[in-house]
């Protein structure tokens, strides 16, 4: 699917594609399962991921691929400005 979207973006230059690559998505309540996931992989909170993806949809990105770390940073920044 990802390769198909990249090919589509090459064929239609006005079609912007952004591919977020989150790690393990953790519930805001931080369950036992979430704590175990956080020990074995990169992680992002569901609120951070949601904020980052909405921001990407509205404002776009200069990067086609966004790592978990970039998504966490973007999401936290957006959520911190809401307080």
Secondary structure, 3 states (H helix, E strand, C coil): CHHHHHHHHHHCCCCCCCEECCCEEECCCCCHHHHHHHHHCCEEEHHHHHHHHHHHHHHCCCCCEECHHHHHHHHHHHHHHCC
